[in-house]
């Protein structure tokens, strides 16, 4: 595998995403149907929630 290679996955839910993170070795970016923008699935639930809060705040600012 190429160093720095990132695998991309699409999951139905954030939970499936985070479960997959525990089983995948390579750096992986996950996308979910309800979260169309990719984020590293190595994120913890709390990091994800924080990112979602920041995203909502930015969207509401416009």
Biopython code that builds the backbone (N, CA, C, O; Angstrom):
import numpy as np
from Bio.PDB.StructureBuilder import StructureBuilder

atoms = [
    (1, "UNK", "N", (0.842, -1.199, 0.000)),
    (1, "UNK", "CA", (0.000, 0.000, 0.000)),
    (1, "UNK", "C", (0.879, 1.252, 0.000)),
    (1, "UNK", "O", (1.908, 1.309, 0.674)),
    (2, "UNK", "N", (0.459, 2.230, -0.754)),
    (2, "UNK", "CA", (1.192, 3.485, -0.849)),
    (2, "UNK", "C", (1.160, 4.223, 0.486)),
    (2, "UNK", "O", (0.093, 4.354, 1.086)),
    (3, "UNK", "N", (2.315, 4.709, 0.968)),
    (3, "UNK", "CA", (2.305, 5.501, 2.204)),
    (3, "UNK", "C", (1.394, 6.713, 2.037)),
    (3, "UNK", "O", (1.396, 7.373, 0.997)),
    (4, "UNK", "N", (0.627, 6.988, 3.066)),
    (4, "UNK", "CA", (-0.273, 8.133, 3.006)),
    (4, "UNK", "C", (-1.574, 7.853, 2.283)),
    (4, "UNK", "O", (-2.440, 8.722, 2.186)),
    (5, "UNK", "N", (-1.712, 6.628, 1.772)),
    (5, "UNK", "CA", (-2.948, 6.270, 1.081)),
    (5, "UNK", "C", (-4.115, 6.317, 2.050)),
    (5, "UNK", "O", (-4.018, 5.827, 3.175)),
    (6, "UNK", "N", (-5.206, 6.901, 1.615)),
    (6, "UNK", "CA", (-6.393, 6.972, 2.465)),
    (6, "UNK", "C", (-7.519, 6.202, 1.799)),
    (6, "UNK", "O", (-7.826, 6.417, 0.626)),
    (7, "UNK", "N", (-8.120, 5.318, 2.544)),
    (7, "UNK", "CA", (-9.259, 4.554, 2.053)),
    (7, "UNK", "C", (-10.535, 5.354, 2.295)),
    (7, "UNK", "O", (-10.681, 6.001, 3.333)),
    (8, "UNK", "N", (-11.446, 5.309, 1.345)),
    (8, "UNK", "CA", (-12.720, 6.016, 1.497)),
    (8, "UNK", "C", (-13.846, 5.014, 1.618)),
    (8, "UNK", "O", (-13.910, 4.052, 0.853)),
    (9, "UNK", "N", (-14.731, 5.229, 2.569)),
    (9, "UNK", "CA", (-15.850, 4.327, 2.778)),
    (9, "UNK", "C", (-17.128, 5.150, 2.885)),
    (9, "UNK", "O", (-17.106, 6.311, 3.295)),
    (10, "UNK", "N", (-18.242, 4.526, 2.507)),
    (10, "UNK", "CA", (-19.545, 5.167, 2.679)),
    (10, "UNK", "C", (-20.413, 4.251, 3.527)),
    (10, "UNK", "O", (-20.585, 3.074, 3.210)),
    (11, "UNK", "N", (-20.949, 4.789, 4.591)),
    (11, "UNK", "CA", (-21.804, 4.019, 5.488)),
    (11, "UNK", "C", (-23.144, 4.705, 5.655)),
    (11, "UNK", "O", (-23.272, 5.910, 5.438)),
    (12, "UNK", "N", (-24.139, 3.929, 6.042)),
    (12, "UNK", "CA", (-25.473, 4.473, 6.275)),
    (12, "UNK", "C", (-25.503, 5.379, 7.502)),
    (12, "UNK", "O", (-26.163, 6.418, 7.502)),
    (13, "UNK", "N", (-24.790, 4.977, 8.536)),
    (13, "UNK", "CA", (-24.844, 5.730, 9.783)),
    (13, "UNK", "C", (-23.461, 5.984, 10.351)),
    (13, "UNK", "O", (-22.492, 5.302, 10.015)),
    (14, "UNK", "N", (-23.393, 6.970, 11.211)),
    (14, "UNK", "CA", (-22.152, 7.308, 11.899)),
    (14, "UNK", "C", (-21.675, 6.137, 12.755)),
    (14, "UNK", "O", (-20.472, 5.896, 12.866)),
    (15, "UNK", "N", (-22.616, 5.407, 13.362)),
    (15, "UNK", "CA", (-22.243, 4.281, 14.218)),
    (15, "UNK", "C", (-21.528, 3.198, 13.422)),
    (15, "UNK", "O", (-20.510, 2.668, 13.866)),
    (16, "UNK", "N", (-22.061, 2.868, 12.242)),
    (16, "UNK", "CA", (-21.405, 1.886, 11.371)),
    (16, "UNK", "C", (-20.008, 2.363, 11.017)),
    (16, "UNK", "O", (-19.052, 1.588, 10.993)),
    (17, "UNK", "N", (-19.913, 3.661, 10.741)),
    (17, "UNK", "CA", (-18.647, 4.292, 10.414)),
    (17, "UNK", "C", (-17.612, 4.074, 11.517)),
    (17, "UNK", "O", (-16.492, 3.629, 11.267)),
    (18, "UNK", "N", (-18.014, 4.397, 12.729)),
    (18, "UNK", "CA", (-17.104, 4.308, 13.867)),
    (18, "UNK", "C", (-16.751, 2.860, 14.188)),
    (18, "UNK", "O", (-15.634, 2.575, 14.621)),
    (19, "UNK", "N", (-17.701, 1.941, 13.978)),
    (19, "UNK", "CA", (-17.415, 0.518, 14.168)),
    (19, "UNK", "C", (-16.331, 0.084, 13.184)),
    (19, "UNK", "O", (-15.398, -0.628, 13.554)),
    (20, "UNK", "N", (-16.458, 0.512, 11.938)),
    (20, "UNK", "CA", (-15.489, 0.157, 10.903)),
    (20, "UNK", "C", (-14.101, 0.685, 11.249)),
    (20, "UNK", "O", (-13.097, 0.033, 10.961)),
    (21, "UNK", "N", (-14.042, 1.854, 11.859)),
    (21, "UNK", "CA", (-12.759, 2.464, 12.215)),
    (21, "UNK", "C", (-11.956, 1.549, 13.121)),
    (21, "UNK", "O", (-10.726, 1.531, 13.065)),
    (22, "UNK", "N", (-12.655, 0.787, 13.960)),
    (22, "UNK", "CA", (-11.971, -0.095, 14.900)),
    (22, "UNK", "C", (-11.368, -1.314, 14.214)),
    (22, "UNK", "O", (-10.466, -1.949, 14.759)),
    (23, "UNK", "N", (-11.865, -1.649, 13.008)),
    (23, "UNK", "CA", (-11.401, -2.862, 12.334)),
    (23, "UNK", "C", (-10.441, -2.576, 11.186)),
    (23, "UNK", "O", (-9.770, -3.489, 10.704)),
    (24, "UNK", "N", (-10.365, -1.335, 10.746)),
    (24, "UNK", "CA", (-9.500, -0.991, 9.616)),
    (24, "UNK", "C", (-8.142, -0.502, 10.096)),
    (24, "UNK", "O", (-8.036, 0.283, 11.039)),
    (25, "UNK", "N", (-7.107, -0.990, 9.419)),
    (25, "UNK", "CA", (-5.735, -0.627, 9.823)),
    (25, "UNK", "C", (-5.316, 0.707, 9.196)),
    (25, "UNK", "O", (-4.789, 1.581, 9.885)),
    (26, "UNK", "N", (-5.553, 0.859, 7.888)),
    (26, "UNK", "CA", (-5.059, 2.038, 7.168)),
    (26, "UNK", "C", (-5.846, 3.285, 7.545)),
    (26, "UNK", "O", (-6.985, 3.190, 8.002)),
    (27, "UNK", "N", (-5.238, 4.463, 7.354)),
    (27, "UNK", "CA", (-5.983, 5.700, 7.605)),
    (27, "UNK", "C", (-7.231, 5.682, 6.723)),
    (27, "UNK", "O", (-7.135, 5.440, 5.520)),
    (28, "UNK", "N", (-8.359, 5.927, 7.293)),
    (28, "UNK", "CA", (-9.608, 5.820, 6.550)),
    (28, "UNK", "C", (-10.441, 7.064, 6.769)),
    (28, "UNK", "O", (-10.516, 7.603, 7.873)),
    (29, "UNK", "N", (-11.061, 7.504, 5.696)),
    (29, "UNK", "CA", (-11.998, 8.611, 5.791)),
    (29, "UNK", "C", (-13.382, 8.039, 5.555)),
    (29, "UNK", "O", (-13.586, 7.239, 4.642)),
    (30, "UNK", "N", (-14.316, 8.444, 6.367)),
    (30, "UNK", "CA", (-15.664, 7.905, 6.285)),
    (30, "UNK", "C", (-16.644, 8.974, 5.852)),
    (30, "UNK", "O", (-16.497, 10.148, 6.191)),
    (31, "UNK", "N", (-17.639, 8.556, 5.103)),
    (31, "UNK", "CA", (-18.741, 9.444, 4.768)),
    (31, "UNK", "C", (-20.034, 8.728, 5.122)),
    (31, "UNK", "O", (-20.147, 7.516, 4.936)),
    (32, "UNK", "N", (-20.992, 9.458, 5.622)),
    (32, "UNK", "CA", (-22.293, 8.860, 5.889)),
    (32, "UNK", "C", (-23.357, 9.613, 5.123)),
    (32, "UNK", "O", (-23.139, 10.736, 4.667)),
    (33, "UNK", "N", (-24.504, 8.988, 4.988)),
    (33, "UNK", "CA", (-25.609, 9.602, 4.274)),
    (33, "UNK", "C", (-26.035, 10.908, 4.947)),
    (33, "UNK", "O", (-26.324, 11.897, 4.274)),
    (34, "UNK", "N", (-26.071, 10.900, 6.287)),
    (34, "UNK", "CA", (-26.490, 12.109, 7.005)),
    (34, "UNK", "C", (-25.343, 13.087, 7.239)),
    (34, "UNK", "O", (-25.563, 14.194, 7.729)),
    (35, "UNK", "N", (-24.138, 12.691, 6.897)),
    (35, "UNK", "CA", (-22.952, 13.544, 7.044)),
    (35, "UNK", "C", (-22.184, 13.446, 5.735)),
    (35, "UNK", "O", (-21.204, 12.705, 5.658)),
    (36, "UNK", "N", (-22.607, 14.183, 4.688)),
    (36, "UNK", "CA", (-22.018, 14.014, 3.368)),
    (36, "UNK", "C", (-20.562, 14.450, 3.266)),
    (36, "UNK", "O", (-19.850, 14.015, 2.360)),
    (37, "UNK", "N", (-20.113, 15.294, 4.170)),
    (37, "UNK", "CA", (-18.718, 15.708, 4.118)),
    (37, "UNK", "C", (-17.865, 14.678, 4.835)),
    (37, "UNK", "O", (-18.204, 14.246, 5.937)),
    (38, "UNK", "N", (-16.758, 14.282, 4.214)),
    (38, "UNK", "CA", (-15.920, 13.259, 4.840)),
    (38, "UNK", "C", (-15.266, 13.757, 6.120)),
    (38, "UNK", "O", (-14.948, 14.939, 6.248)),
    (39, "UNK", "N", (-15.074, 12.871, 7.036)),
    (39, "UNK", "CA", (-14.330, 13.173, 8.255)),
    (39, "UNK", "C", (-13.585, 11.918, 8.646)),
    (39, "UNK", "O", (-14.030, 10.817, 8.322)),
    (40, "UNK", "N", (-12.452, 12.050, 9.338)),
    (40, "UNK", "CA", (-11.674, 10.861, 9.693)),
    (40, "UNK", "C", (-12.475, 9.992, 10.653)),
    (40, "UNK", "O", (-12.965, 10.485, 11.669)),
    (41, "UNK", "N", (-12.616, 8.693, 10.341)),
    (41, "UNK", "CA", (-13.434, 7.862, 11.206)),
    (41, "UNK", "C", (-12.697, 7.454, 12.466)),
    (41, "UNK", "O", (-13.246, 6.756, 13.319)),
    (42, "UNK", "N", (-11.444, 7.892, 12.580)),
    (42, "UNK", "CA", (-10.729, 7.673, 13.834)),
    (42, "UNK", "C", (-11.269, 8.608, 14.920)),
    (42, "UNK", "O", (-10.946, 8.460, 16.099)),
    (43, "UNK", "N", (-12.091, 9.564, 14.506)),
    (43, "UNK", "CA", (-12.715, 10.485, 15.458)),
    (43, "UNK", "C", (-13.538, 9.730, 16.491)),
    (43, "UNK", "O", (-14.170, 8.721, 16.178)),
    (44, "UNK", "N", (-13.527, 10.214, 17.695)),
    (44, "UNK", "CA", (-14.408, 9.654, 18.721)),
    (44, "UNK", "C", (-15.794, 10.260, 18.555)),
    (44, "UNK", "O", (-15.966, 11.252, 17.846)),
    (45, "UNK", "N", (-16.774, 9.664, 19.208)),
    (45, "UNK", "CA", (-18.137, 10.210, 19.167)),
    (45, "UNK", "C", (-18.147, 11.668, 19.609)),
    (45, "UNK", "O", (-18.793, 12.503, 18.976)),
    (46, "UNK", "N", (-17.432, 11.983, 20.696)),
    (46, "UNK", "CA", (-17.455, 13.355, 21.213)),
    (46, "UNK", "C", (-16.787, 14.329, 20.245)),
    (46, "UNK", "O", (-17.234, 15.468, 20.107)),
    (47, "UNK", "N", (-15.723, 13.891, 19.574)),
    (47, "UNK", "CA", (-15.074, 14.741, 18.571)),
    (47, "UNK", "C", (-16.024, 14.992, 17.405)),
    (47, "UNK", "O", (-16.101, 16.099, 16.871)),
    (48, "UNK", "N", (-16.746, 13.941, 17.021)),
    (48, "UNK", "CA", (-17.716, 14.071, 15.934)),
    (48, "UNK", "C", (-18.819, 15.060, 16.317)),
    (48, "UNK", "O", (-19.175, 15.944, 15.538)),
    (49, "UNK", "N", (-19.352, 14.895, 17.528)),
    (49, "UNK", "CA", (-20.411, 15.791, 18.003)),
    (49, "UNK", "C", (-19.924, 17.236, 18.019)),
    (49, "UNK", "O", (-20.660, 18.146, 17.636)),
    (50, "UNK", "N", (-18.696, 17.447, 18.459)),
    (50, "UNK", "CA", (-18.115, 18.794, 18.495)),
    (50, "UNK", "C", (-18.008, 19.361, 17.080)),
    (50, "UNK", "O", (-18.328, 20.528, 16.854)),
    (51, "UNK", "N", (-17.565, 18.550, 16.138)),
    (51, "UNK", "CA", (-17.450, 18.980, 14.745)),
    (51, "UNK", "C", (-18.824, 19.347, 14.181)),
    (51, "UNK", "O", (-18.958, 20.320, 13.440)),
    (52, "UNK", "N", (-19.831, 18.567, 14.536)),
    (52, "UNK", "CA", (-21.195, 18.842, 14.078)),
    (52, "UNK", "C", (-21.708, 20.156, 14.658)),
    (52, "UNK", "O", (-22.361, 20.930, 13.959)),
    (53, "UNK", "N", (-21.415, 20.411, 15.936)),
    (53, "UNK", "CA", (-21.825, 21.673, 16.567)),
    (53, "UNK", "C", (-21.183, 22.853, 15.848)),
    (53, "UNK", "O", (-21.850, 23.843, 15.546)),
    (54, "UNK", "N", (-19.888, 22.743, 15.576)),
    (54, "UNK", "CA", (-19.176, 23.828, 14.894)),
    (54, "UNK", "C", (-19.752, 24.058, 13.507)),
    (54, "UNK", "O", (-19.913, 25.200, 13.077)),
    (55, "UNK", "N", (-20.064, 22.970, 12.805)),
    (55, "UNK", "CA", (-20.632, 23.067, 11.462)),
    (55, "UNK", "C", (-21.978, 23.787, 11.508)),
    (55, "UNK", "O", (-22.243, 24.662, 10.684)),
    (56, "UNK", "N", (-22.824, 23.423, 12.465)),
    (56, "UNK", "CA", (-24.141, 24.061, 12.593)),
    (56, "UNK", "C", (-24.003, 25.546, 12.909)),
    (56, "UNK", "O", (-24.727, 26.373, 12.354)),
    (57, "UNK", "N", (-23.077, 25.883, 13.796)),
    (57, "UNK", "CA", (-22.850, 27.282, 14.167)),
    (57, "UNK", "C", (-22.429, 28.088, 12.936)),
    (57, "UNK", "O", (-22.922, 29.194, 12.715)),
    (58, "UNK", "N", (-21.510, 27.524, 12.130)),
    (58, "UNK", "CA", (-21.061, 28.213, 10.913)),
    (58, "UNK", "C", (-22.214, 28.399, 9.935)),
    (58, "UNK", "O", (-22.363, 29.465, 9.338)),
    (59, "UNK", "N", (-23.034, 27.352, 9.772)),
    (59, "UNK", "CA", (-24.166, 27.443, 8.845)),
    (59, "UNK", "C", (-25.174, 28.489, 9.307)),
    (59, "UNK", "O", (-25.734, 29.220, 8.490)),
    (60, "UNK", "N", (-25.406, 28.561, 10.619)),
    (60, "UNK", "CA", (-26.370, 29.520, 11.155)),
    (60, "UNK", "C", (-25.858, 30.956, 11.045)),
    (60, "UNK", "O", (-26.648, 31.899, 11.028)),
    (61, "UNK", "N", (-24.549, 31.118, 10.970)),
    (61, "UNK", "CA", (-23.954, 32.453, 10.868)),
    (61, "UNK", "C", (-24.237, 33.094, 9.509)),
    (61, "UNK", "O", (-24.162, 34.315, 9.374)),
    (62, "UNK", "N", (-24.560, 32.288, 8.513)),
    (62, "UNK", "CA", (-24.797, 32.818, 7.165)),
    (62, "UNK", "C", (-26.255, 33.082, 6.884)),
    (62, "UNK", "O", (-26.602, 33.529, 5.791)),
]
sb = StructureBuilder()
sb.init_structure("model")
sb.init_model(0)
sb.init_chain("A")
sb.init_seg("    ")
for serial, (resi, resn, name, xyz) in enumerate(atoms, 1):
    if name == "N":
        sb.init_residue(resn, " ", resi, " ")
    sb.init_atom(name, np.array(xyz, "f"), 0.0, 1.0, " ", f" {name:<3s}", serial, name[0])
structure = sb.get_structure()
